[in-house]
Amino acid sequence: MKKYFLLVLFVQLTCCGFAQSLSHVTLSGATTLTAFWFAADQQAIIKISPDGKVMEWGVEMEPGRIGYYQGKLLPFMGRVDYYGPEADEAFRGKVKSIGSCTITYYSSSQPDAQKGKVKTIGALALDYYMDYDNEAYKGKLKSAGSLAIGYYASYDNEAFKGKLKTVSNTTLTYYSIFDDKFNKGKIKSIGSFTYSWYNDFDRKELRGAMKTGSTMQKVNGVTYNIWQ
């Protein structure tokens, strides 16, 4: 009986420890990283900006179709708590818990690149590029748990410097300044999935619109929403 209870406890702790994960990445205008979406407990979705701020939270209008609704969430009906006046000034008044998922922040004693930004979402730890890192991505999200996140540097092509480059082993590429003026800076590939766009030689009403590809593409467990 004792072994049974220990097994149940282990399973519960394991499930809780892995309940939070990166679920979606959004690219507005098919060019600009706007948010990372994290799946939390009680079906909650927590939206984090590239520089580590909680933007909003809620539940999916229809699970699996965030891209279809362009990120619109229904209100989370569970309990939500906030840090009070006794808390560190860097996170005073910020959301503390969403349902059973606790959120912590880097304190005011931390470097500017971290101060006040989300530190943990449940058991998932977040870290950021520091002030001594490249100018194009310092202060941006560097990792979520074991998931590494990379960006193009300031010395890269003007059309995609500072843009999201890698999420773990998934690489993103973009059209450069040498490509069609309607397409430069737009997503070109995510992993093995490629995108093409109507260009200057196409009908006026089509120029810049998606020609091939999907507005919602799941790659290595993460769904990329390409909003135009």
LINVENLIN-V299956 format. One record per residue. PHI is phi as a letter, one per 30 degrees, with the letter a starting at -180 (none if undefined). OMEGA is omega in whole degrees, -180 to 180 (* if undefined). Layout:
BEGIN
PHI:OMEGA
PHI:OMEGA
END
This chain:
BEGIN
none:180
d:179
d:179
d:180
d:178
d:178
d:178
d:179
d:179
d:-180
d:180
d:-180
d:179
d:179
d:179
d:-177
d:-177
c:-178
d:-177
c:-180
a:175
d:-177
c:-176
b:171
b:-180
c:177
b:-179
d:-178
i:-177
i:-176
b:-165
c:175
d:-179
c:-177
a:167
c:180
c:-180
c:175
d:-179
c:-180
d:177
h:177
i:179
d:173
c:-180
c:-176
c:-178
c:177
d:180
e:179
c:167
i:178
c:174
d:-178
c:178
a:176
a:180
l:177
b:-178
d:176
d:177
b:-174
e:178
i:-176
b:177
e:-179
d:-179
d:-178
c:180
h:172
i:-179
d:-179
c:172
d:179
e:174
d:-172
c:179
d:-178
d:176
b:180
c:-178
b:176
d:-176
d:-177
d:180
d:-176
d:176
e:-176
d:-177
d:180
b:176
e:179
i:180
d:-179
d:-176
c:179
a:176
b:-171
i:-180
c:-178
c:180
d:178
c:176
c:-175
b:174
d:-174
d:-179
d:179
d:-179
d:178
e:-178
e:-179
d:-179
c:-171
e:176
i:-178
d:-180
d:-179
c:177
b:170
c:-171
i:-180
c:-176
c:-179
c:179
c:177
b:-171
b:174
d:-173
c:-178
d:-180
d:177
d:-177
e:-176
e:-175
d:-177
b:178
d:-179
i:180
d:-180
e:-177
c:-179
a:174
b:-171
i:180
d:-177
d:180
d:-178
b:-178
b:-177
b:175
d:-175
d:-177
d:180
c:178
d:-179
e:-176
e:-175
d:-178
b:177
d:-178
i:-180
d:178
d:-177
c:-178
b:168
b:-171
h:-178
c:176
c:-180
c:176
c:175
b:-176
b:175
d:-173
c:179
d:180
d:179
d:-180
e:-175
d:179
d:-173
c:-176
e:-180
i:-180
d:-178
d:-180
c:178
a:172
b:-172
i:-179
d:-179
c:-175
c:180
b:171
b:-173
b:176
d:-173
b:-174
d:-179
d:-179
c:179
e:-174
e:-176
d:-179
c:-172
e:179
i:180
d:-180
d:-180
c:176
b:-178
k:-179
b:179
d:177
b:-174
b:178
c:-178
b:179
h:174
i:179
c:180
c:180
c:179
c:-178
c:-176
c:-178
c:*
END
